[in-house]
């Protein structure tokens, strides 16, 4: 079977799974959401039971995992099996729970899964929007603050606006505020430890489960990060702004002014922020605003067409990026980490 880029339809998390969700994914992107409490659109996902589906070509109608099994390294660019990343869009009509994610070691030993390091891009936000980005314990032990029921007093709230990029390594406490529409790139993992859910209860008066012990185990309260400015390079057909390059993923914004050839050798997870087209030798597809596509690592000759911005996640090549950016490498989160 010949390689080709995959146009993907999302798996939705909704209803009781996301009591804080809303309708923005339908209203802004035209997505066929299942109900008015749809919080997450898993755009590119191979998580068991939560896979996005292929909408084009010979694999039309099959889950993303089928392409991973058939194409393997030619798709992912990796010798190890499985699919390492997950892209989602998040509609937070109300604020999400206060949560934290473990690293690979803790998640592997406790849950038998990958850890979760992630990043957000704010797509839409009202004036005065905020989210939780770390904690300010004031020199006290976080476990004591939590035991006293005073976690809310230690949360670090930051103002956000559309275009802001935030890096969330494992161990960083975080929560998306209400009325925010977000893009998220993360390791392919569903391990989340919930500290607090604002006292929210369902129709029967039941609150969602908290995971206080595990959350305290993995929290790194010293993590205090700025929003990510990134560094921009001119490329054929426009420019690319690099925000994050850690050992798990690289995140950049493609600012397309004309036909932009896409680099081969690494799979590309592309989410368009406006209408555009993706072409390759022998084929092409239209992408709507909020639509996502996966370009296999071994495919050469793909081109993004249109005057548009698109978010692009891929596996990192940190040494190559350091050489390209030179003294500006410090503007890219994670790039200078060991």
C-alpha positions as CSV (number, residue, x, y, z in Angstrom):
1,X,0.0,0.0,0.0
2,X,1.4,3.4,-1.0
3,X,2.0,6.0,1.7
4,X,-0.2,9.0,1.7
5,X,-1.1,11.8,4.2
6,X,-4.1,10.9,6.4
7,X,-7.0,13.2,6.9
8,X,-8.4,12.4,10.3
9,X,-11.8,12.8,11.9
10,X,-11.7,13.2,15.7
11,X,-12.8,11.1,18.7
12,X,-15.0,13.3,21.0
13,X,-15.0,13.3,24.8
14,X,-18.3,14.7,25.9
15,X,-21.2,14.6,28.4
16,X,-20.3,13.3,31.8
17,X,-16.7,12.8,30.7
18,X,-16.4,16.6,30.2
19,X,-19.0,18.4,32.3
20,X,-17.1,21.6,31.7
21,X,-17.4,21.3,27.8
22,X,-19.5,23.4,25.4
23,X,-20.4,24.0,21.8
24,X,-17.4,26.0,20.5
25,X,-15.9,23.1,18.5
26,X,-19.1,23.1,16.4
27,X,-19.7,26.8,16.4
28,X,-16.2,27.8,15.4
29,X,-14.9,24.8,13.5
30,X,-18.1,23.1,12.3
31,X,-17.3,19.8,14.0
32,X,-20.1,17.3,14.4
33,X,-20.1,17.3,18.2
34,X,-22.3,14.7,19.9
35,X,-23.8,17.1,22.5
36,X,-23.6,20.5,24.1
37,X,-21.0,19.4,26.7
38,X,-18.3,18.4,24.2
39,X,-15.0,19.3,25.8
40,X,-12.4,17.5,23.7
41,X,-11.8,16.7,20.1
42,X,-9.0,14.2,19.9
43,X,-7.8,15.2,16.4
44,X,-4.9,12.8,16.0
45,X,-5.1,10.0,18.5
46,X,-4.2,6.3,18.6
47,X,-5.2,5.8,22.3
48,X,-7.1,2.5,22.7
49,X,-10.8,3.3,22.7
50,X,-10.2,6.9,21.8
51,X,-8.8,6.7,18.3
52,X,-9.3,9.2,15.5
53,X,-10.4,7.8,12.2
54,X,-9.0,8.0,8.7
55,X,-11.2,9.8,6.2
56,X,-9.4,9.4,2.9
57,X,-7.6,6.9,0.7
58,X,-7.3,3.1,1.0
59,X,-7.6,3.2,4.8
60,X,-10.8,5.3,4.8
61,X,-13.0,4.5,7.8
62,X,-10.2,2.7,9.7
63,X,-8.8,3.9,13.1
64,X,-5.4,5.6,13.1
65,X,-3.9,2.5,14.9
66,X,-4.5,0.5,11.7
67,X,-2.1,2.8,9.8
68,X,0.4,2.5,12.6
69,X,0.3,-1.3,12.3
70,X,0.5,-1.4,8.5
71,X,3.2,1.3,7.9
72,X,5.1,1.3,11.2
73,X,8.4,3.2,11.0
74,X,7.5,4.6,7.6
75,X,4.6,6.4,9.3
76,X,6.1,7.4,12.6
77,X,9.8,7.5,11.8
78,X,10.5,5.5,14.9
79,X,11.8,2.0,15.3
80,X,9.8,1.3,18.4
81,X,6.2,0.3,18.0
82,X,3.2,2.4,18.8
83,X,2.2,6.0,18.3
84,X,3.9,8.5,20.6
85,X,1.8,11.7,20.3
86,X,-1.7,13.0,20.7
87,X,-3.2,16.3,19.4
88,X,-6.5,17.6,20.7
89,X,-8.7,20.7,20.7
90,X,-10.3,21.7,24.0
91,X,-13.5,23.7,24.6
92,X,-13.6,24.8,28.2
93,X,-17.0,26.4,28.7
94,X,-16.2,26.2,32.4
95,X,-12.8,25.8,34.0
96,X,-11.2,22.4,34.1
97,X,-10.1,20.6,37.3
98,X,-6.8,21.4,38.9
99,X,-4.5,18.5,37.8
100,X,-1.0,17.3,37.2
101,X,0.6,14.5,35.1
102,X,3.4,12.1,36.0
103,X,6.6,11.5,34.1
104,X,7.4,8.3,32.3
105,X,9.0,6.5,35.3
106,X,6.1,7.0,37.7
107,X,3.4,6.4,35.1
108,X,5.1,3.3,33.9
109,X,5.5,1.7,37.3
110,X,2.0,2.8,38.6
111,X,-0.2,2.7,35.5
112,X,1.8,0.7,32.9
113,X,1.5,3.7,30.6
114,X,3.6,6.7,29.2
115,X,3.8,9.8,31.3
116,X,2.4,13.1,30.0
117,X,4.3,16.2,29.1
118,X,2.2,18.6,27.1
119,X,1.8,22.1,25.7
120,X,-1.1,24.5,25.0
121,X,-1.8,27.1,22.3
122,X,-4.7,29.5,23.2
123,X,-7.0,29.7,20.1
124,X,-9.8,31.8,21.5
125,X,-10.2,33.7,24.7
126,X,-12.4,36.6,26.1
127,X,-10.8,39.7,27.5
128,X,-9.5,38.9,31.0
129,X,-9.2,35.2,30.5
130,X,-7.0,33.3,32.9
131,X,-5.7,29.8,33.6
132,X,-3.7,28.0,36.3
133,X,0.0,27.7,35.5
134,X,1.9,26.3,38.4
135,X,1.7,26.9,42.1
136,X,3.0,29.5,44.6
137,X,3.5,27.6,47.8
138,X,5.1,30.6,49.7
139,X,7.8,28.3,51.1
140,X,5.4,25.9,52.6
141,X,5.1,22.2,51.8
142,X,2.3,21.7,49.2
143,X,1.1,18.7,51.1
144,X,0.3,20.8,54.1
145,X,-1.5,23.4,52.1
146,X,-3.6,20.6,50.5
147,X,-4.3,19.0,53.9
148,X,-5.7,22.3,55.1
149,X,-8.0,22.5,52.1
150,X,-6.2,25.7,50.9
151,X,-5.0,24.6,47.5
152,X,-6.9,27.3,45.7
153,X,-4.9,30.0,47.6
154,X,-1.6,28.5,46.2
155,X,-2.6,28.4,42.5
156,X,-0.7,30.7,40.1
157,X,-3.2,32.3,37.8
158,X,-1.9,34.0,34.6
159,X,-3.7,36.1,32.0
160,X,-3.9,34.7,28.5
161,X,-5.0,35.8,25.1
162,X,-5.2,34.2,21.6
163,X,-1.8,33.1,20.4
164,X,-0.2,32.5,23.8
165,X,1.8,29.2,24.1
166,X,2.4,27.5,27.4
167,X,4.7,24.6,28.1
168,X,3.5,22.1,30.7
169,X,6.2,19.5,31.7
170,X,5.2,16.5,33.8
171,X,4.8,17.6,37.4
172,X,3.4,21.1,36.7
173,X,0.1,21.8,38.3
174,X,-2.3,23.4,35.8
175,X,-6.0,24.1,34.9
176,X,-7.6,25.6,31.9
177,X,-9.9,28.5,32.8
178,X,-13.5,29.0,31.5
179,X,-14.4,30.3,28.1
180,X,-11.1,29.2,26.5
181,X,-10.6,27.3,23.3
182,X,-7.2,25.5,23.3
183,X,-4.9,23.4,21.1
184,X,-3.0,20.7,23.0
185,X,0.0,18.5,22.0
186,X,1.0,15.8,24.4
187,X,2.6,12.5,24.8
188,X,0.1,9.7,23.9
189,X,-1.2,9.1,27.4
190,X,-4.4,9.4,29.4
191,X,-2.8,9.5,32.8
192,X,-4.2,12.5,34.8
193,X,-4.2,13.0,38.6
194,X,-6.9,15.4,39.7
195,X,-6.1,17.6,42.7
196,X,-9.3,19.6,42.9
197,X,-12.5,20.0,40.8
198,X,-13.9,23.3,42.4
199,X,-16.5,21.4,44.3
200,X,-18.3,20.5,41.1
201,X,-21.0,17.7,41.4
202,X,-23.2,15.9,38.9
203,X,-27.0,15.7,38.9
204,X,-26.9,13.1,41.7
205,X,-24.6,15.3,43.9
206,X,-21.5,13.2,43.2
207,X,-18.1,14.8,42.7
208,X,-15.5,13.4,40.3
209,X,-12.7,11.3,41.8
210,X,-9.7,13.1,43.2
211,X,-6.2,11.5,43.2
212,X,-4.5,13.6,45.9
213,X,-1.8,11.1,47.0
214,X,-0.6,10.4,43.5
215,X,-0.8,14.2,42.6
216,X,1.4,15.1,45.5
217,X,3.8,12.3,44.6
218,X,4.5,13.7,41.1
219,X,4.1,17.5,41.5
220,X,7.1,19.6,41.1
221,X,6.1,22.9,42.8
222,X,9.4,24.6,41.8
223,X,8.3,24.7,38.1
224,X,7.6,28.3,37.3
225,X,7.7,29.0,33.5
226,X,6.9,32.0,31.4
227,X,4.7,31.9,28.3
228,X,6.7,30.9,25.3
229,X,7.7,33.6,22.8
230,X,9.4,31.2,20.4
231,X,11.9,31.9,17.6
232,X,11.0,32.4,13.9
233,X,12.9,31.2,10.8
234,X,12.2,32.2,7.3
235,X,11.4,29.2,5.1
236,X,10.3,28.7,1.5
237,X,6.7,29.8,1.2
238,X,6.6,31.8,4.5
239,X,8.1,31.3,8.0
240,X,8.1,28.8,10.9
241,X,7.9,29.9,14.6
242,X,9.4,27.2,16.9
243,X,8.0,27.1,20.4
244,X,8.9,23.8,22.1
245,X,11.5,21.1,21.3
246,X,11.9,18.6,24.2
247,X,12.7,14.9,24.0
248,X,9.0,14.0,23.3
249,X,7.9,16.5,20.6
250,X,8.5,19.6,18.7
251,X,5.8,22.3,18.2
252,X,5.9,25.1,15.7
253,X,3.5,27.4,13.9
254,X,3.7,27.4,10.1
255,X,3.0,30.9,8.7
256,X,2.1,30.1,5.1
257,X,2.3,33.0,2.7
258,X,2.4,30.8,-0.5
259,X,3.1,27.2,-1.3
260,X,5.2,25.8,1.6
261,X,7.1,22.6,1.0
262,X,7.1,20.4,4.1
263,X,10.2,18.6,5.3
264,X,10.3,14.8,5.0
265,X,12.0,12.4,7.3
266,X,9.7,13.0,10.3
267,X,6.0,12.6,10.6
268,X,4.1,15.8,10.8
269,X,0.8,16.3,12.8
270,X,-0.8,19.4,11.2
271,X,-3.8,21.3,12.5
272,X,-5.0,24.1,10.2
273,X,-6.2,27.3,11.7
274,X,-7.8,28.4,8.4
275,X,-8.9,26.8,5.1
276,X,-5.9,25.5,3.1
277,X,-4.8,22.5,0.9
278,X,-2.3,19.8,1.4
279,X,-0.8,18.2,-1.7
280,X,1.7,15.4,-2.4
281,X,2.9,13.6,-5.5
282,X,-0.2,11.9,-6.8
283,X,-2.8,13.5,-4.5
284,X,-4.2,16.3,-2.5
285,X,-6.8,17.2,0.1
286,X,-8.6,20.3,1.4
287,X,-8.3,21.1,5.1
288,X,-10.9,23.3,6.9
289,X,-10.2,25.5,9.9
290,X,-9.7,23.2,12.8
291,X,-9.0,20.2,10.5
292,X,-6.1,17.9,11.1
293,X,-3.8,15.7,8.9
294,X,-0.9,13.3,9.5
295,X,2.0,13.3,7.0
296,X,4.0,10.1,7.2
297,X,7.7,10.4,8.0
298,X,8.8,8.5,4.8
299,X,6.7,10.6,2.4
300,X,8.5,13.3,0.4
301,X,7.1,16.1,-1.6
302,X,4.1,17.3,0.6
303,X,3.2,21.0,0.2
304,X,0.9,23.2,2.3
305,X,-1.0,25.7,0.1
306,X,-2.8,28.9,1.0
307,X,-2.4,32.0,3.1
308,X,-2.9,30.4,6.5
309,X,-1.4,29.5,9.8
310,X,-1.2,25.9,10.9
311,X,0.1,24.3,14.0
312,X,2.6,21.5,13.4
313,X,3.8,18.9,15.9
314,X,6.5,16.4,15.1
315,X,9.2,14.3,16.7
316,X,12.2,16.5,17.7
317,X,15.5,16.9,16.0
318,X,17.0,19.1,18.7
319,X,20.6,19.3,17.4
320,X,19.5,20.4,14.0
321,X,17.2,23.0,15.5
322,X,20.0,24.3,17.7
323,X,22.2,24.8,14.7
324,X,19.5,26.6,12.8
325,X,18.6,29.0,15.7
326,X,22.1,29.6,17.1
327,X,21.9,32.1,19.9
328,X,18.1,32.2,19.8
329,X,17.9,28.5,20.9
330,X,17.0,29.6,24.4
331,X,13.7,31.1,23.2
332,X,12.4,27.6,22.4
333,X,11.2,25.7,25.5
334,X,12.9,22.5,26.3
335,X,15.6,22.9,23.6
336,X,18.5,23.4,26.0
337,X,17.3,20.8,28.5
338,X,19.5,17.7,29.0
